């Protein structure tokens, strides 16, 4: 888990996590992660990016739409995480305590 500021773009947060990504065949992500440097970094690590192009990109980059439909499972996980009121409303002001609450909710969700 990684906690970034709320106003930070998705692919900026991905830069911090890029070195710790496990080996994988494909990375599913939404349009927020569409950046040339991120795609190049993934292909450099032999990970196929399945990221749709941003709407304002001049030349669209194709992606596997059937595989991209599986991303709903990731979205469902975040929806379950937001069932925890403390996480959804961010009661904790301290980032460490909020990240701990997220980790605790994720552990409980995993076991249920």
DRENTORKOL-3810 file (N, C-alpha, C; in nm, 4 decimals):
REM DRENTORKOL-3810
@n.u->0.0837; n.v->-0.1174; n.w->0.0000; ca.u->0.0000; ca.v->0.0000; ca.w->0.0000; c.u->0.0882; c.v->0.1237; c.w->0.0000
@n.u->0.0382; n.v->0.2245; n.w->-0.0661; ca.u->0.1105; ca.v->0.3508; ca.w->-0.0749; c.u->0.0087; c.v->0.4631; c.w->-0.0637
@n.u->0.0378; n.v->0.5603; n.w->0.0186; ca.u->-0.0529; ca.v->0.6722; ca.w->0.0400; c.u->0.0076; c.v->0.7970; c.w->-0.0217
@n.u->-0.0673; n.v->0.8597; n.w->-0.1110; ca.u->-0.0205; ca.v->0.9843; ca.w->-0.1727; c.u->-0.1204; c.v->1.0945; c.w->-0.1410
@n.u->-0.0827; n.v->1.2169; n.w->-0.1712; ca.u->-0.1728; ca.v->1.3295; ca.w->-0.1482; c.u->-0.2927; c.v->1.3183; c.w->-0.2421
@n.u->-0.4050; n.v->1.3741; n.w->-0.2014; ca.u->-0.5273; ca.v->1.3617; ca.w->-0.2792; c.u->-0.5239; c.v->1.4326; c.w->-0.4129
@n.u->-0.4445; n.v->1.5380; n.w->-0.4252; ca.u->-0.4404; ca.v->1.6145; ca.w->-0.5487; c.u->-0.3320; c.v->1.5665; c.w->-0.6448
@n.u->-0.2604; n.v->1.4617; n.w->-0.6110; ca.u->-0.1524; ca.v->1.4103; ca.w->-0.6949; c.u->-0.2108; c.v->1.3217; c.w->-0.8041
@n.u->-0.1586; n.v->1.3357; n.w->-0.9243; ca.u->-0.2045; ca.v->1.2537; ca.w->-1.0366; c.u->-0.1682; c.v->1.1072; c.w->-1.0132
@n.u->-0.2441; n.v->1.0181; n.w->-1.0739; ca.u->-0.2232; ca.v->0.8751; ca.w->-1.0530; c.u->-0.0856; c.v->0.8293; c.w->-1.0972
@n.u->-0.0409; n.v->0.8749; n.w->-1.2110; ca.u->0.0866; ca.v->0.8234; ca.w->-1.2603; c.u->0.2057; c.v->0.8794; c.w->-1.1839
@n.u->0.1888; n.v->0.9872; n.w->-1.1098; ca.u->0.2955; ca.v->1.0361; ca.w->-1.0225; c.u->0.3117; c.v->0.9406; c.w->-0.9045
@n.u->0.2008; n.v->0.8942; n.w->-0.8500; ca.u->0.2064; ca.v->0.7941; ca.w->-0.7440; c.u->0.2610; c.v->0.6616; c.w->-0.7934
@n.u->0.2349; n.v->0.6302; n.w->-0.9195; ca.u->0.2861; ca.v->0.5056; ca.w->-0.9768; c.u->0.4378; c.v->0.5090; c.w->-0.9889
@n.u->0.4946; n.v->0.6272; n.w->-1.0077; ca.u->0.6408; ca.v->0.6395; ca.w->-1.0171; c.u->0.7073; c.v->0.5925; c.w->-0.8889
@n.u->0.6464; n.v->0.6224; n.w->-0.7756; ca.u->0.7030; ca.v->0.5811; ca.w->-0.6474; c.u->0.6951; c.v->0.4301; c.w->-0.6278
@n.u->0.5950; n.v->0.3666; n.w->-0.6858; ca.u->0.5767; ca.v->0.2224; ca.w->-0.6688; c.u->0.6403; c.v->0.1384; c.w->-0.7789
@n.u->0.6911; n.v->0.2001; n.w->-0.8819; ca.u->0.7402; ca.v->0.1272; ca.w->-0.9982; c.u->0.8529; c.v->0.0305; c.w->-0.9632
@n.u->0.9430; n.v->0.0712; n.w->-0.8781; ca.u->1.0563; ca.v->-0.0160; ca.w->-0.8449; c.u->1.0145; c.v->-0.1354; c.w->-0.7599
@n.u->0.9018; n.v->-0.1267; n.w->-0.6910; ca.u->0.8594; ca.v->-0.2368; ca.w->-0.6047; c.u->0.7510; c.v->-0.3249; c.w->-0.6671
@n.u->0.7220; n.v->-0.3058; n.w->-0.7955; ca.u->0.6222; ca.v->-0.3899; ca.w->-0.8612; c.u->0.6730; c.v->-0.5333; c.w->-0.8720
@n.u->0.5896; n.v->-0.6315; n.w->-0.8410; ca.u->0.6317; ca.v->-0.7701; ca.w->-0.8596; c.u->0.6306; c.v->-0.8058; c.w->-1.0083
@n.u->0.6940; n.v->-0.9144; n.w->-1.0406; ca.u->0.6929; ca.v->-0.9578; ca.w->-1.1809; c.u->0.5515; c.v->-1.0020; c.w->-1.2171
@n.u->0.5048; n.v->-0.9556; n.w->-1.3306; ca.u->0.3692; ca.v->-0.9857; ca.w->-1.3755; c.u->0.3682; c.v->-0.9866; c.w->-1.5277
@n.u->0.2663; n.v->-1.0449; n.w->-1.5846; ca.u->0.2534; ca.v->-1.0475; ca.w->-1.7296; c.u->0.1864; c.v->-0.9222; c.w->-1.7828
@n.u->0.0840; n.v->-0.8746; n.w->-1.7099; ca.u->0.0032; ca.v->-0.7615; ca.w->-1.7559; c.u->-0.0265; c.v->-0.6709; c.w->-1.6368
@n.u->-0.0329; n.v->-0.5401; n.w->-1.6620; ca.u->-0.0761; ca.v->-0.4445; ca.w->-1.5617; c.u->-0.2028; c.v->-0.3770; c.w->-1.6117
@n.u->-0.3124; n.v->-0.3932; n.w->-1.5374; ca.u->-0.4395; ca.v->-0.3282; ca.w->-1.5703; c.u->-0.4474; c.v->-0.1954; c.w->-1.4978
@n.u->-0.4771; n.v->-0.0893; n.w->-1.5707; ca.u->-0.4887; ca.v->0.0424; ca.w->-1.5091; c.u->-0.5870; c.v->0.1262; c.w->-1.5893
@n.u->-0.6381; n.v->0.2314; n.w->-1.5268; ca.u->-0.7313; ca.v->0.3188; ca.w->-1.5972; c.u->-0.6566; c.v->0.4315; c.w->-1.6678
@n.u->-0.7319; n.v->0.5220; n.w->-1.7262; ca.u->-0.6731; ca.v->0.6299; ca.w->-1.8072; c.u->-0.5804; c.v->0.7217; c.w->-1.7287
@n.u->-0.5947; n.v->0.7260; n.w->-1.5989; ca.u->-0.5109; ca.v->0.8115; ca.w->-1.5170; c.u->-0.3641; c.v->0.7732; c.w->-1.5209
@n.u->-0.3361; n.v->0.6509; n.w->-1.5617; ca.u->-0.1986; ca.v->0.6017; ca.w->-1.5673; c.u->-0.1407; c.v->0.6065; c.w->-1.7083
@n.u->-0.2085; n.v->0.6711; n.w->-1.7997; ca.u->-0.1615; ca.v->0.6783; ca.w->-1.9382; c.u->-0.0527; c.v->0.7851; c.w->-1.9514
@n.u->0.0711; n.v->0.7403; n.w->-1.9510; ca.u->0.1863; ca.v->0.8274; ca.w->-1.9725; c.u->0.2909; c.v->0.7452; c.w->-2.0472
@n.u->0.3570; n.v->0.8083; n.w->-2.1416; ca.u->0.4553; ca.v->0.7357; ca.w->-2.2226; c.u->0.5678; c.v->0.6796; c.w->-2.1369
@n.u->0.6180; n.v->0.7570; n.w->-2.0411; ca.u->0.7287; ca.v->0.7081; ca.w->-1.9588; c.u->0.6853; c.v->0.5876; c.w->-1.8759
@n.u->0.5573; n.v->0.5855; n.w->-1.8306; ca.u->0.5095; ca.v->0.4729; ca.w->-1.7507; c.u->0.4958; c.v->0.3479; c.w->-1.8368
@n.u->0.4433; n.v->0.3644; n.w->-1.9565; ca.u->0.4331; ca.v->0.2506; ca.w->-2.0487; c.u->0.5716; c.v->0.1951; c.w->-2.0824
@n.u->0.6671; n.v->0.2833; n.w->-2.1080; ca.u->0.8025; ca.v->0.2391; ca.w->-2.1405; c.u->0.8687; c.v->0.1691; c.w->-2.0223
@n.u->0.8451; n.v->0.2195; n.w->-1.9016; ca.u->0.9017; ca.v->0.1550; ca.w->-1.7830; c.u->0.8429; c.v->0.0157; c.w->-1.7629
@n.u->0.7138; n.v->0.0009; n.w->-1.7904; ca.u->0.6518; ca.v->-0.1313; ca.w->-1.7764; c.u->0.7044; c.v->-0.2292; c.w->-1.8800
@n.u->0.7145; n.v->-0.1856; n.w->-2.0043; ca.u->0.7658; ca.v->-0.2756; ca.w->-2.1075; c.u->0.9134; c.v->-0.3069; c.w->-2.0837
@n.u->0.9866; n.v->-0.2142; n.w->-2.0219; ca.u->1.1250; ca.v->-0.2416; ca.w->-1.9857; c.u->1.1379; c.v->-0.3500; c.w->-1.8807
@n.u->1.0347; n.v->-0.3686; n.w->-1.8016; ca.u->1.0326; ca.v->-0.4753; ca.w->-1.6998; c.u->0.9559; c.v->-0.5973; c.w->-1.7490
@n.u->0.9286; n.v->-0.6051; n.w->-1.8781; ca.u->0.8552; ca.v->-0.7160; ca.w->-1.9419; c.u->0.7135; c.v->-0.7311; c.w->-1.8877
@n.u->0.6481; n.v->-0.6183; n.w->-1.8619; ca.u->0.5082; ca.v->-0.6154; ca.w->-1.8195; c.u->0.4288; c.v->-0.5475; c.w->-1.9299
@n.u->0.3256; n.v->-0.6151; n.w->-1.9786; ca.u->0.2418; ca.v->-0.5590; ca.w->-2.0838; c.u->0.1408; c.v->-0.4614; c.w->-2.0231
@n.u->0.1437; n.v->-0.3336; n.w->-2.0614; ca.u->0.0452; ca.v->-0.2396; ca.w->-2.0059; c.u->-0.0889; c.v->-0.2514; c.w->-2.0775
@n.u->-0.1943; n.v->-0.2682; n.w->-2.0008; ca.u->-0.3306; ca.v->-0.2682; ca.w->-2.0543; c.u->-0.3980; c.v->-0.1421; c.w->-2.0012
@n.u->-0.3654; n.v->-0.0293; n.w->-2.0653; ca.u->-0.4106; ca.v->0.1024; ca.w->-2.0212; c.u->-0.4754; c.v->0.1719; c.w->-2.1400
@n.u->-0.6016; n.v->0.2107; n.w->-2.1309; ca.u->-0.6618; ca.v->0.2858; ca.w->-2.2416; c.u->-0.5993; c.v->0.4249; c.w->-2.2527
@n.u->-0.6000; n.v->0.4785; n.w->-2.3717; ca.u->-0.5410; ca.v->0.6100; ca.w->-2.3952; c.u->-0.6306; c.v->0.7194; c.w->-2.3384
@n.u->-0.5678; n.v->0.8289; n.w->-2.2999; ca.u->-0.6451; ca.v->0.9449; ca.w->-2.2565; c.u->-0.7224; c.v->0.9988; c.w->-2.3762
@n.u->-0.8297; n.v->1.0663; n.w->-2.3499; ca.u->-0.9138; ca.v->1.1177; ca.w->-2.4582; c.u->-0.8428; c.v->1.2250; c.w->-2.5399
@n.u->-0.7532; n.v->1.2997; n.w->-2.4785; ca.u->-0.6856; ca.v->1.4079; ca.w->-2.5497; c.u->-0.5564; c.v->1.3639; c.w->-2.6186
@n.u->-0.5238; n.v->1.2356; n.w->-2.6113; ca.u->-0.4036; ca.v->1.1860; ca.w->-2.6795; c.u->-0.4299; c.v->1.1918; c.w->-2.8295
@n.u->-0.3352; n.v->1.2450; n.w->-2.9039; ca.u->-0.3547; ca.v->1.2631; ca.w->-3.0480; c.u->-0.3663; c.v->1.1298; c.w->-3.1216
@n.u->-0.2823; n.v->1.0344; n.w->-3.0866; ca.u->-0.2857; ca.v->0.9036; ca.w->-3.1507; c.u->-0.3136; c.v->0.7995; c.w->-3.0424
@n.u->-0.4291; n.v->0.7369; n.w->-3.0508; ca.u->-0.4695; ca.v->0.6402; ca.w->-2.9489; c.u->-0.3805; c.v->0.5165; c.w->-2.9530
@n.u->-0.3493; n.v->0.4650; n.w->-2.8348; ca.u->-0.2705; ca.v->0.3427; ca.w->-2.8226; c.u->-0.3684; c.v->0.2288; c.w->-2.7950
@n.u->-0.3655; n.v->0.1240; n.w->-2.8765; ca.u->-0.4626; ca.v->0.0150; ca.w->-2.8575; c.u->-0.4349; c.v->-0.0639; c.w->-2.7292
@n.u->-0.5399; n.v->-0.1209; n.w->-2.6740; ca.u->-0.5290; ca.v->-0.2073; ca.w->-2.5570; c.u->-0.6295; c.v->-0.3209; c.w->-2.5717
@n.u->-0.6108; n.v->-0.4255; n.w->-2.4964; ca.u->-0.6979; ca.v->-0.5433; ca.w->-2.5004; c.u->-0.8249; c.v->-0.5139; c.w->-2.4204
@n.u->-0.9367; n.v->-0.4926; n.w->-2.4900; ca.u->-1.0601; ca.v->-0.4546; ca.w->-2.4220; c.u->-1.1194; c.v->-0.5687; c.w->-2.3410
@n.u->-1.1021; n.v->-0.6915; n.w->-2.3869; ca.u->-1.1541; ca.v->-0.8054; ca.w->-2.3100; c.u->-1.0810; c.v->-0.8191; c.w->-2.1771
@n.u->-0.9512; n.v->-0.8006; n.w->-2.1795; ca.u->-0.8726; ca.v->-0.8060; ca.w->-2.0563; c.u->-0.9039; c.v->-0.6865; c.w->-1.9668
@n.u->-0.9249; n.v->-0.5707; n.w->-2.0259; ca.u->-0.9524; ca.v->-0.4494; ca.w->-1.9493; c.u->-1.0842; c.v->-0.4599; c.w->-1.8736
@n.u->-1.1772; n.v->-0.5370; n.w->-1.9236; ca.u->-1.3060; ca.v->-0.5553; ca.w->-1.8551; c.u->-1.2887; c.v->-0.6240; c.w->-1.7199
@n.u->-1.1770; n.v->-0.6938; n.w->-1.7008; ca.u->-1.1515; ca.v->-0.7608; ca.w->-1.5736; c.u->-1.1147; c.v->-0.6618; c.w->-1.4623
@n.u->-1.0922; n.v->-0.5349; n.w->-1.4989; ca.u->-1.0530; ca.v->-0.4335; ca.w->-1.4008; c.u->-1.1634; c.v->-0.4061; c.w->-1.2999
@n.u->-1.2854; n.v->-0.4483; n.w->-1.3300; ca.u->-1.3945; ca.v->-0.4266; ca.w->-1.2346; c.u->-1.3680; c.v->-0.4967; c.w->-1.1019
@n.u->-1.2885; n.v->-0.6023; n.w->-1.1033; ca.u->-1.2551; ca.v->-0.6720; ca.w->-0.9790; c.u->-1.1707; c.v->-0.5830; c.w->-0.8885
@n.u->-1.0840; n.v->-0.5036; n.w->-0.9478; ca.u->-1.0032; ca.v->-0.4088; ca.w->-0.8708; c.u->-1.0932; c.v->-0.3000; c.w->-0.8126
@n.u->-1.1842; n.v->-0.2496; n.w->-0.8947; ca.u->-1.2766; ca.v->-0.1465; ca.w->-0.8480; c.u->-1.3667; c.v->-0.1986; c.w->-0.7367
@n.u->-1.4071; n.v->-0.3241; n.w->-0.7452; ca.u->-1.4894; ca.v->-0.3840; ca.w->-0.6395; c.u->-1.4131; c.v->-0.3907; c.w->-0.5078
@n.u->-1.2819; n.v->-0.4171; n.w->-0.5153; ca.u->-1.2010; ca.v->-0.4227; ca.w->-0.3945; c.u->-1.1974; c.v->-0.2852; c.w->-0.3266
@n.u->-1.1811; n.v->-0.1783; n.w->-0.4055; ca.u->-1.1805; ca.v->-0.0443; ca.w->-0.3469; c.u->-1.3181; c.v->-0.0078; c.w->-0.2927
@n.u->-1.4237; n.v->-0.0544; n.w->-0.3567; ca.u->-1.5586; ca.v->-0.0286; ca.w->-0.3066; c.u->-1.5799; c.v->-0.0978; c.w->-0.1718
@n.u->-1.5269; n.v->-0.2189; n.w->-0.1579; ca.u->-1.5376; ca.v->-0.2888; ca.w->-0.0297; c.u->-1.4562; c.v->-0.2197; c.w->0.0776
@n.u->-1.3417; n.v->-0.1646; n.w->0.0386; ca.u->-1.2591; ca.v->-0.0923; ca.w->0.1343; c.u->-1.3311; c.v->0.0331; c.w->0.1848
@n.u->-1.4077; n.v->0.0962; n.w->0.0967; ca.u->-1.4809; ca.v->0.2167; ca.w->0.1359; c.u->-1.6075; c.v->0.1865; c.w->0.2160
@n.u->-1.6409; n.v->0.0587; n.w->0.2323; ca.u->-1.7500; ca.v->0.0228; ca.w->0.3225; c.u->-1.7131; c.v->0.0539; c.w->0.4673
@n.u->-1.5855; n.v->0.0605; n.w->0.4937; ca.u->-1.5380; ca.v->0.0966; ca.w->0.6269; c.u->-1.5495; c.v->0.2486; c.w->0.6392
@n.u->-1.6378; n.v->0.2942; n.w->0.7232; ca.u->-1.6650; ca.v->0.4376; ca.w->0.7334; c.u->-1.5414; c.v->0.5181; c.w->0.7701
@n.u->-1.4581; n.v->0.4641; n.w->0.8542; ca.u->-1.3363; ca.v->0.5337; ca.w->0.8954; c.u->-1.2444; c.v->0.5574; c.w->0.7760
@n.u->-1.2394; n.v->0.4640; n.w->0.6823; ca.u->-1.1548; ca.v->0.4779; ca.w->0.5641; c.u->-1.2200; c.v->0.5707; c.w->0.4623
@n.u->-1.3505; n.v->0.5553; n.w->0.4413; ca.u->-1.4193; ca.v->0.6337; ca.w->0.3392; c.u->-1.4196; c.v->0.7826; c.w->0.3705
@n.u->-1.4332; n.v->0.8186; n.w->0.4971; ca.u->-1.4403; ca.v->0.9595; ca.w->0.5338; c.u->-1.3078; c.v->1.0149; c.w->0.5832
@n.u->-1.2097; n.v->0.9299; n.w->0.5981; ca.u->-1.0757; ca.v->0.9664; ca.w->0.6456; c.u->-1.0824; c.v->1.0471; c.w->0.7748
@n.u->-1.1258; n.v->0.9777; n.w->0.8796; ca.u->-1.1323; ca.v->1.0409; ca.w->1.0111; c.u->-0.9942; c.v->1.0777; c.w->1.0632
@n.u->-0.8947; n.v->0.9979; n.w->1.0309; ca.u->-0.7610; ca.v->1.0175; ca.w->1.0854; c.u->-0.6874; c.v->1.1277; c.w->1.0101
@n.u->-0.6329; n.v->1.2223; n.w->1.0824; ca.u->-0.5575; ca.v->1.3306; ca.w->1.0186; c.u->-0.4141; c.v->1.2882; c.w->0.9897
@n.u->-0.3608; n.v->1.2041; n.w->1.0731; ca.u->-0.2229; ca.v->1.1582; ca.w->1.0549; c.u->-0.2200; c.v->1.0509; c.w->0.9453
@n.u->-0.1303; n.v->1.0672; n.w->0.8504; ca.u->-0.1233; ca.v->0.9745; ca.w->0.7360; c.u->-0.0879; c.v->0.8329; c.w->0.7805
@n.u->-0.0006; n.v->0.8193; n.w->0.8799; ca.u->0.0392; ca.v->0.6860; ca.w->0.9265; c.u->-0.0784; c.v->0.6106; c.w->0.9874
@n.u->-0.1582; n.v->0.6795; n.w->1.0645; ca.u->-0.2734; ca.v->0.6141; ca.w->1.1274; c.u->-0.3780; c.v->0.5794; c.w->1.0216
@n.u->-0.3987; n.v->0.6678; n.w->0.9234; ca.u->-0.4945; ca.v->0.6386; ca.w->0.8165; c.u->-0.4492; c.v->0.5183; c.w->0.7345
@n.u->-0.3197; n.v->0.5117; n.w->0.7028; ca.u->-0.2678; ca.v->0.3978; ca.w->0.6278; c.u->-0.2804; c.v->0.2687; c.w->0.7089
@n.u->-0.2624; n.v->0.2784; n.w->0.8393; ca.u->-0.2815; ca.v->0.1615; ca.w->0.9260; c.u->-0.4263; c.v->0.1159; c.w->0.9266
@n.u->-0.5204; n.v->0.2108; n.w->0.9269; ca.u->-0.6619; ca.v->0.1748; ca.w->0.9210; c.u->-0.6955; c.v->0.1073; c.w->0.7890
@n.u->-0.6363; n.v->0.1557; n.w->0.6797; ca.u->-0.6568; ca.v->0.0926; ca.w->0.5485; c.u->-0.6014; c.v->-0.0490; c.w->0.5474
@n.u->-0.4834; n.v->-0.0668; n.w->0.6057; ca.u->-0.4221; ca.v->-0.1996; ca.w->0.6110; c.u->-0.5060; c.v->-0.2951; c.w->0.6957
@n.u->-0.5558; n.v->-0.2472; n.w->0.8080; ca.u->-0.6398; ca.v->-0.3306; ca.w->0.8940; c.u->-0.7679; c.v->-0.3715; c.w->0.8208
@n.u->-0.8309; n.v->-0.2762; n.w->0.7519; ca.u->-0.9521; ca.v->-0.3076; ca.w->0.6761; c.u->-0.9212; c.v->-0.4087; c.w->0.5659
@n.u->-0.8067; n.v->-0.3949; n.w->0.4997; ca.u->-0.7711; ca.v->-0.4881; ca.w->0.3925; c.u->-0.7474; c.v->-0.6281; c.w->0.4478
@n.u->-0.6846; n.v->-0.6380; n.w->0.5634; ca.u->-0.6605; ca.v->-0.7700; ca.w->0.6255; c.u->-0.7934; c.v->-0.8362; c.w->0.6624
@n.u->-0.8836; n.v->-0.7601; n.w->0.7207; ca.u->-1.0127; ca.v->-0.8173; ca.w->0.7583; c.u->-1.0906; c.v->-0.8590; c.w->0.6351
@n.u->-1.0852; n.v->-0.7767; n.w->0.5295; ca.u->-1.1544; ca.v->-0.8124; ca.w->0.4041; c.u->-1.0967; c.v->-0.9397; c.w->0.3445
@n.u->-0.9668; n.v->-0.9587; n.w->0.3554; ca.u->-0.9017; ca.v->-1.0765; ca.w->0.2994; c.u->-0.9504; c.v->-1.2031; c.w->0.3694
@n.u->-0.9694; n.v->-1.1970; n.w->0.5002; ca.u->-1.0075; ca.v->-1.3152; ca.w->0.5749; c.u->-1.1565; c.v->-1.3441; c.w->0.5684
@n.u->-1.2362; n.v->-1.2460; n.w->0.5240; ca.u->-1.3828; ca.v->-1.2686; ca.w->0.5200; c.u->-1.4246; c.v->-1.3220; c.w->0.3858
END
